[in-house]
Structures are given as structure tokens and as C-alpha cells.
Amino acid sequence: MKRAYHIFLMFLILSCSPKEDAYKRSTISMGTTVEIQIITQNIRRADSAIDAAFAEIQRLNDKYTVYDSNSYLSKINKSDFFPLDDETYYLFKKCEYYNIISKGAFDPAIGNIIKALGFESSQPELIPEDSVLAYLSKNNWKLIQLTSDHKIIKPLNLRINLGAIAKGYAVDKMFDIVKSYGFEQFLINAGGEIKCCGKEWKIGIQHPRQKDRIIGEIRVKDNSIATSGDYERYRIQNGKRINHIFNPITGKVADQCQSVTIISDNTLQADALATAVFVLGPIEGLKLIESLNNTEVLIFDKNGQMYRSNGFKKYYFEQ
């Protein structure tokens, strides 16, 4: 999974005090840097846990990449009927759920559109709106049926892209692995998809238009965080910023937000909702988050105005 079709606001990790021993290692997977920090003096056990966690994200990368024609997801995409393993059925049911509650703003079934727009090659282009709408009529989650016996029925060659949920799911899986080794204080960061455990972690929020400026920090304990933004991977075409987040409702590039940060109980949900809210925009996005339990959001709209859900203030501290 070399690239996702949305991008992530990078965080500055202010992880621990000088008196604490944080053992850190990083790797590259799912097209981003993956770092694990563990508060421990048992380096051997930490290495074993991190090795297992890194192996897990690479397994998921290989399984759900759209860049390998022989991957599990590619085989599904080339079929109109496919028996799903339990893991993929679970993921697809989550996709269905977030598609429903976001009223179509979250839609992993638009892989053909993502490819046509050039998002997978980092060369996004504006193409005629009529062409995009024609794609949408034949490429959307409403055309997918998930049966009770774990089969998927869909139009032949409808292409699913899990770039807006797979990384969050992978972080949750890595988290469970590290925790199974007995560690109680650690943090996992996969390109801005973050899950932490056991202590208060301070995470700086980058200004969406000033790369070197930290505008505030989130203080979290036993939470997940995900951010979608419009500025790490984009191009300017005819005076318009074209980012990698596509609006499957309007058929246009999502342009109502500069960044969206979600705090939730699990990273899969934070990942999916960051995309959904970015597409919906600040007003409808805020309504969606306020309807959910244990979920908060910080939004910068297209003009840089800040919106926060009611409970976000208990996590957020301005610089």
C-alpha cells in the first residue's frame, strides 16, 4: 500500500520526560514512516514486540495494497463475487458503517476514480466533472452487497481502495501486539495515525499552512488520533489547490477544510472519520462527530478558522 488516497497531518511527538527511558524504532510501511516508542528498560523484549508489530503492518500492507495485482484486495477488485476471510469481512462491514453514517462522504469503493484522477501516482489532475460523475454512478459503496455468509457481491472491476481506513486498522493491530508483550506505556505512530497507552502523551499540532509552526498540543492517554490535511501532497492547477482527498458526493476535490484531527477510542474509527469530516466540511462534519460517543474533532476550515467539538477542549492546549 504505497500511497493512501488521503494524507495525514504530521505530529511532533513530545513523548516523555528526561527521567523516562523511551526505546524507539521506526520502519517504512504503507507508504509512510511507522514509529513505536516504548517506555521500558527491557530492550530485548521491546525489540521482540516491535519486530512483531512491524511484521503485522507489513502483512496488512501486502494484503490490502492496490499496487500489486496479486494482492488479496486486487483479487477482490477484479471479481464480482468473492468469499471473504473474517478479517476482510470485518473491515468491509466497518467501511459500510462509516459510509452510512457519513451519508457517503466516506466511500472506499471509488478506487477507479482515485486512479483516474491520478491520486495513486501523486499527480492529481482536474478532469471534466461529467466524467467524474459518470464514474461515480458506477463506482460507489451502495453497489456493494456483503452477505451474511461473508461473501461480497459487486460490479465486476469495481475497485475498492482502503487507504482511508487500513492504516488506522493496522495501528490498532500493532497496538494489541505490543500490549500482549506486557508493556503498559507506549505509543505507535504511522504517519500521523497514533495510538497511545499508559501515560499522558503530548502531541503537537502543526499549523496547516505554516510547516514549522506548532499551534498547540493535544494531551492524551489511552486514545487514538488521526489527521487528514490538504497540504502534504497537492499541486496547484489553474490557481486551484488539488489535494488527495476526493469528495464522492460532489465529484470534486474536497476543499472545505485545511485539516481535520479526530480523537477516538480506536484508530480505525479516527482514520475513517478524519476523511469523512474533511469531505463533509466543518458544519456537517461537526454534526457527525457530536452524534458519536467518545469522539472529538478539531477542524481548520478552508479559511483557517478553527472549529472544535464540545469535548475537544479537555485535550487541547494552545501554544
Backbone torsions as a table, in degrees:
resi	resn	phi	psi	omega
1	MET	NA	76.1	-170.7
2	LYS	-66.5	-35.3	-179.7
3	ARG	-140.6	144.2	172.4
4	ALA	-96.3	161.6	-179.3
5	TYR	-90.5	1.4	162.1
6	HIS	-128.0	167.6	-173.2
7	ILE	-119.0	172.4	-170.7
8	PHE	-126.6	134.6	172.9
9	LEU	-69.4	127.5	-178.0
10	MET	-81.4	145.4	-178.1
11	PHE	-111.2	149.3	168.6
12	LEU	-93.0	120.4	-178.3
13	ILE	-90.1	119.0	176.7
14	LEU	-107.9	72.7	-155.4
15	SER	-76.3	-46.0	-170.4
16	CYS	-152.0	164.5	-179.8
17	SER	-77.7	163.2	-179.4
18	PRO	-59.0	-23.6	-178.8
19	LYS	-78.8	-11.8	-178.5
20	GLU	-97.0	146.5	178.6
21	ASP	-101.1	108.6	178.2
22	ALA	-105.2	116.3	176.3
23	TYR	-92.6	125.8	-173.3
24	LYS	-124.6	143.0	169.5
25	ARG	-145.5	154.2	179.8
26	SER	-137.3	161.0	175.9
27	THR	-149.8	176.3	175.2
28	ILE	-113.7	126.7	175.6
29	SER	-158.4	154.7	-177.2
30	MET	52.1	33.2	175.5
31	GLY	72.6	19.9	-177.9
32	THR	-150.5	170.9	175.3
33	THR	-82.6	130.8	178.6
34	VAL	-115.1	121.4	-179.0
35	GLU	-122.6	139.5	174.0
36	ILE	-122.2	129.2	174.9
37	GLN	-116.1	129.6	178.4
38	ILE	-127.0	129.8	174.9
39	ILE	-83.1	104.3	-174.8
40	THR	-167.0	160.1	169.6
41	GLN	-111.6	-1.4	179.1
42	ASN	-93.6	82.9	-173.7
43	ILE	-66.9	-37.4	-178.7
44	ARG	-61.4	-45.9	179.7
45	ARG	-68.5	-37.1	177.6
46	ALA	-62.0	-42.7	177.9
47	ASP	-59.9	-41.7	179.2
48	SER	-62.8	-43.1	179.8
49	ALA	-64.9	-43.5	-178.1
50	ILE	-68.6	-40.7	176.3
51	ASP	-56.3	-45.1	-179.1
52	ALA	-66.6	-39.6	-179.9
53	ALA	-67.7	-42.2	178.6
54	PHE	-65.3	-36.6	177.0
55	ALA	-64.4	-34.0	-179.3
56	GLU	-69.3	-44.6	179.9
57	ILE	-67.2	-32.6	177.9
58	GLN	-70.3	-35.6	175.3
59	ARG	-59.3	-45.2	-179.2
60	LEU	-69.1	-37.1	175.1
61	ASN	-57.8	-49.4	-177.9
62	ASP	-65.8	-33.0	-177.3
63	LYS	-75.0	-40.0	-170.7
64	TYR	-111.9	12.0	176.6
65	THR	-69.3	148.0	173.8
66	VAL	-100.9	3.9	-177.6
67	TYR	-96.6	-5.2	176.7
68	ASP	-117.3	116.7	-176.0
69	SER	-66.1	-13.7	-179.8
70	ASN	-103.5	5.5	179.3
71	SER	-69.5	162.8	179.9
72	TYR	-58.2	-44.1	-179.5
73	LEU	-66.7	-38.2	179.3
74	SER	-63.3	-36.3	177.4
75	LYS	-65.7	-38.5	175.9
76	ILE	-64.3	-43.5	-176.6
77	ASN	-63.3	-28.1	-179.3
78	LYS	-88.8	3.5	-176.0
79	SER	-115.4	161.3	171.4
80	ASP	-108.5	-7.8	178.5
81	PHE	-150.1	126.8	-174.5
82	PHE	-152.0	129.9	174.1
83	PRO	-77.1	125.8	-174.2
84	LEU	-97.1	143.0	170.8
85	ASP	-73.7	167.8	-173.9
86	ASP	-61.0	-39.1	-178.4
87	GLU	-63.4	-45.6	-177.9
88	THR	-71.3	-37.2	175.9
89	TYR	-60.0	-42.4	177.2
90	TYR	-60.2	-47.3	180.0
91	LEU	-62.7	-43.2	-179.2
92	PHE	-67.3	-35.0	176.0
93	LYS	-66.6	-35.4	174.5
94	LYS	-65.7	-40.8	176.2
95	CYS	-59.2	-43.6	179.0
96	GLU	-60.5	-43.6	-179.8
97	TYR	-61.7	-49.4	-177.5
98	TYR	-70.8	-28.5	173.3
99	ASN	-63.5	-41.3	-178.2
100	ILE	-69.7	-50.3	-174.1
101	ILE	-71.1	-22.0	178.2
102	SER	-93.7	2.7	-179.7
103	LYS	56.6	40.0	175.2
104	GLY	92.9	-2.7	179.6
105	ALA	-67.9	-33.4	173.3
106	PHE	-99.0	114.9	-176.3
107	ASP	-147.5	95.3	-179.9
108	PRO	-74.5	-1.1	-177.9
109	ALA	-89.3	14.6	-177.2
110	ILE	-105.3	30.0	-178.1
111	GLY	-58.3	-35.8	178.6
112	ASN	-65.6	-35.4	178.8
113	ILE	-70.9	-42.3	178.4
114	ILE	-57.6	-43.5	179.6
115	LYS	-67.3	-42.8	-179.0
116	ALA	-63.5	-34.5	179.9
117	LEU	-77.8	-8.4	178.4
118	GLY	84.7	11.6	-177.7
119	PHE	-64.9	-32.8	-177.5
120	GLU	-73.3	-20.4	-178.9
121	SER	-103.2	9.0	-177.9
122	SER	63.2	23.6	177.8
123	GLN	-127.5	63.8	-178.0
124	PRO	-61.9	139.1	-178.2
125	GLU	-129.8	149.3	169.1
126	LEU	-83.2	124.2	176.2
127	ILE	-119.3	159.9	-175.8
128	PRO	-51.7	135.8	-177.0
129	GLU	-59.5	-36.5	178.7
130	ASP	-60.2	-37.2	179.2
131	SER	-66.8	-41.7	179.1
132	VAL	-64.9	-44.1	-179.9
133	LEU	-63.6	-33.9	176.4
134	ALA	-65.7	-40.5	175.4
135	TYR	-61.0	-45.7	-175.8
136	LEU	-61.6	-34.7	-179.3
137	SER	-65.1	-20.7	-177.8
138	LYS	-115.3	-0.4	-176.8
139	ASN	-140.1	89.0	175.3
140	ASN	-159.9	161.6	-171.8
141	TRP	-66.7	-23.1	-179.7
142	LYS	-64.8	-17.0	179.5
143	LEU	-87.3	0.6	-177.6
144	ILE	-102.4	137.3	174.8
145	GLN	-120.4	127.0	174.4
146	LEU	-107.1	116.2	-175.5
147	THR	-84.9	161.2	-178.0
148	SER	-66.3	-21.1	177.5
149	ASP	-96.8	26.3	170.5
150	HIS	66.8	43.5	173.2
151	LYS	-118.2	151.9	175.4
152	ILE	-112.6	133.8	175.9
153	ILE	-120.9	125.9	-175.7
154	LYS	-155.4	166.9	174.4
155	PRO	-61.0	142.0	178.8
156	LEU	-57.4	131.3	177.4
157	ASN	71.9	3.5	167.9
158	LEU	-59.6	129.6	-167.6
159	ARG	-109.0	117.3	177.8
160	ILE	-91.0	136.1	176.2
161	ASN	-125.3	117.8	-175.4
162	LEU	-94.6	20.8	-176.4
163	GLY	-61.3	-19.5	-177.9
164	ALA	-99.0	8.4	-179.6
165	ILE	-145.3	-26.2	-173.4
166	ALA	-65.6	-37.3	-178.4
167	LYS	-68.3	-39.9	176.1
168	GLY	-63.2	-41.6	177.1
169	TYR	-62.2	-42.1	-179.8
170	ALA	-62.8	-39.4	178.3
171	VAL	-62.9	-42.4	177.3
172	ASP	-61.1	-41.1	179.6
173	LYS	-67.0	-42.6	177.6
174	MET	-63.3	-40.1	178.5
175	PHE	-57.1	-47.3	-179.1
176	ASP	-62.2	-37.1	179.6
177	ILE	-66.4	-48.2	-179.9
178	VAL	-61.6	-41.2	-179.9
179	LYS	-64.6	-33.1	-179.3
180	SER	-66.2	-17.7	177.0
181	TYR	-85.9	3.0	173.9
182	GLY	94.2	5.5	179.8
183	PHE	-80.7	143.0	-175.4
184	GLU	-117.5	-11.5	178.7
185	GLN	-133.2	106.4	-179.5
186	PHE	-161.8	165.2	-179.7
187	LEU	-140.9	139.4	176.3
188	ILE	-119.7	131.5	-179.1
189	ASN	-132.7	112.5	176.7
190	ALA	-112.2	87.2	177.3
191	GLY	59.2	33.5	179.9
192	GLY	104.3	-10.7	170.6
193	GLU	-88.9	114.2	-167.7
194	ILE	-125.4	139.8	170.2
195	LYS	-139.4	133.7	-175.2
196	CYS	-130.5	166.0	-172.4
197	CYS	-150.6	136.7	158.5
198	GLY	88.0	-9.4	178.1
199	LYS	-155.3	171.0	174.8
200	GLU	-81.6	120.1	178.1
201	TRP	-105.5	137.3	179.6
202	LYS	-105.6	123.2	-174.1
203	ILE	-125.2	117.6	-177.6
204	GLY	-78.1	142.9	179.0
205	ILE	-104.5	122.6	-179.6
206	GLN	-76.5	140.4	174.7
207	HIS	-64.5	132.3	-175.6
208	PRO	-69.2	-11.1	178.7
209	ARG	-124.1	-4.3	177.9
210	GLN	-129.0	100.2	-167.4
211	LYS	-56.7	-36.8	-174.8
212	ASP	-95.2	8.3	-176.4
213	ARG	-106.0	125.7	173.3
214	ILE	-97.4	119.4	-172.8
215	ILE	-91.4	-14.9	-179.1
216	GLY	178.3	-178.4	178.2
217	GLU	-137.1	150.0	172.7
218	ILE	-102.3	134.0	176.1
219	ARG	-112.5	114.8	-172.9
220	VAL	-132.3	156.3	175.7
221	LYS	-145.8	122.1	-179.3
222	ASP	59.6	46.8	179.0
223	ASN	-131.2	166.7	172.4
224	SER	-117.2	146.7	-179.1
225	ILE	-135.8	140.4	172.3
226	ALA	-144.0	146.2	179.9
227	THR	-133.7	136.7	169.4
228	SER	-115.2	136.6	179.6
229	GLY	-140.5	170.4	-172.9
230	ASP	-110.0	12.3	-166.5
231	TYR	-124.3	-11.0	178.8
232	GLU	-77.6	-38.8	179.3
233	ARG	-131.4	104.2	-178.3
234	TYR	-159.7	171.2	170.5
235	ARG	-144.4	158.4	177.0
236	ILE	-101.2	122.7	178.8
237	GLN	-131.9	122.1	-177.4
238	ASN	53.8	38.9	178.0
239	GLY	78.2	4.2	-177.3
240	LYS	-112.5	135.3	176.0
241	ARG	-77.4	121.4	178.5
242	ILE	-109.0	108.9	179.7
243	ASN	-101.2	-176.2	-173.4
244	HIS	-96.1	16.5	178.4
245	ILE	-110.8	116.4	-174.1
246	PHE	-100.7	140.0	178.9
247	ASN	-94.5	105.4	-177.5
248	PRO	-75.5	-3.5	177.7
249	ILE	-88.2	-46.0	-176.8
250	THR	-94.8	-19.0	-175.8
251	GLY	79.8	16.8	-179.6
252	LYS	-121.8	169.5	172.8
253	VAL	-66.0	136.0	178.3
254	ALA	-68.3	122.9	-173.3
255	ASP	-137.7	19.7	-178.6
256	GLN	-92.0	-8.8	-178.2
257	CYS	-134.5	153.9	169.2
258	GLN	-94.4	-37.8	176.9
259	SER	-158.9	154.4	177.5
260	VAL	-138.0	125.7	177.2
261	THR	-117.9	126.7	-179.6
262	ILE	-111.1	137.3	168.7
263	ILE	-114.4	128.6	-176.6
264	SER	-149.2	-177.7	179.6
265	ASP	-80.4	-26.3	-179.5
266	ASN	-138.9	154.2	-171.6
267	THR	-79.0	-28.8	175.1
268	LEU	-57.6	-48.2	-179.7
269	GLN	-66.0	-43.4	179.6
270	ALA	-60.0	-41.8	179.8
271	ASP	-61.2	-52.4	-178.1
272	ALA	-63.3	-41.7	-177.1
273	LEU	-72.2	-30.0	177.2
274	ALA	-60.3	-42.1	176.5
275	THR	-67.9	-47.1	-176.8
276	ALA	-59.3	-45.9	-178.9
277	VAL	-67.5	-38.8	177.7
278	PHE	-58.8	-40.0	179.1
279	VAL	-71.1	-44.4	-176.6
280	LEU	-67.2	-30.6	-175.8
281	GLY	92.4	172.4	-170.2
282	PRO	-65.1	-38.6	-174.9
283	ILE	-73.2	-56.6	-179.5
284	GLU	-69.2	-34.1	178.4
285	GLY	-63.6	-41.8	178.2
286	LEU	-64.1	-39.7	177.7
287	LYS	-60.5	-42.3	179.7
288	LEU	-61.4	-47.8	-176.9
289	ILE	-66.4	-38.6	179.2
290	GLU	-65.8	-19.1	179.2
291	SER	-84.3	-7.1	-175.4
292	LEU	-107.5	149.3	177.8
293	ASN	-82.9	146.8	172.0
294	ASN	54.0	38.0	-179.3
295	THR	-140.2	130.6	-178.8
296	GLU	-130.6	161.9	-177.0
297	VAL	-145.1	145.4	168.9
298	LEU	-122.2	124.1	-175.9
299	ILE	-122.8	134.3	164.3
300	PHE	-108.4	117.9	-177.5
301	ASP	-77.4	-177.3	-174.2
302	LYS	-62.2	-19.6	178.3
303	ASN	-99.1	2.5	-179.9
304	GLY	87.7	5.4	177.8
305	GLN	-75.2	139.8	-176.5
306	MET	-93.5	136.3	172.9
307	TYR	-126.0	139.3	178.9
308	ARG	-134.5	142.4	172.2
309	SER	-70.3	164.1	-172.2
310	ASN	-59.3	-35.1	-176.0
311	GLY	-93.5	1.3	-175.2
312	PHE	-69.9	-29.0	-173.9
313	LYS	-61.5	-24.7	-179.3
314	LYS	-73.6	-13.9	178.2
315	TYR	-103.5	-22.6	-165.9
316	TYR	-102.6	134.9	178.6
317	PHE	-133.4	120.7	-178.0
318	GLU	-75.5	151.1	178.1
319	GLN	-74.9	NA	NA
